[in-house]
Amino acid sequence: MKVAVLISGRGSNLQALIDACESDDFPAEIVLVLSNKDNVQGLERAEAADIPTMTLSPKDYDDRASFDCAMSDLVTQSGAEFICLAGYMRLLSDDFVRTWRDKLINIHPSLLPSFKGLHVHEQALDAGVRFTGCTVHFVRPAMDEGPILAQAVVPVLPDDNADSLAERILEQEHKLYPLALKLIAQNRVRVAAERVIIDDHCAPEGALSNPQGFPTPTK
Ligand code: GRF
């Protein structure tokens, strides 16, 4: 499966996807990395892996709709049939989301639907939750909403601050995102009535629902 990755910055999740795609038995290939910001680390990571990159600046477009339309055209021209958002920090227009419906996923550093938007780790600490984590979901027009494909749980420790929590969650993001993409590329995922159904799901590597060794569902 040919995949485009949209980024805005550091690109550590992009790197996890690049590393996964390099293994012979991984059924996806990244054909384009598109950034809305110049000179970000994610672009360097893509170039180091010989993946074509493009940067589109929102300043060159009249509005979000025309920017997103240009982005969508570039993705299509690259041959990509699926899009991963990996730290892409712009809201997407309804048209873009409609065009790529069920072919567009995002990773978010909380257990959605809790803690949407920015400063998610502060939100989790403020709420006093004992567990948080990360979520891979299909994208819908509303921010951080959409059918949930995979989640990983991370405990909140007594001494955690936003940085320490972010670091531990990021480790799980780097496992969860390639796993989610693999399931999709294996054609084992479908969305029905806004729920994600995974065919023959036997919780591969235990990471799909919980990396901490808790029981994992088999169906
Ligand atoms: C990650 O925490 C991701 O969940 C969120 O933005 C951050 C991006 O980090 N959407 P990176 O650019 O992948 O390192």
Boltz pocket constraint, residues with backbone or C-beta under 6 A from the ligand:
constraints:
  - pocket:
      binder: B
      contacts: [[A, 9], [A, 10], [A, 11], [A, 12], [A, 13], [A, 14], [A, 86], [A, 87], [A, 88], [A, 107], [A, 108], [A, 109], [A, 170], [A, 173]]
      max_distance: 6.0
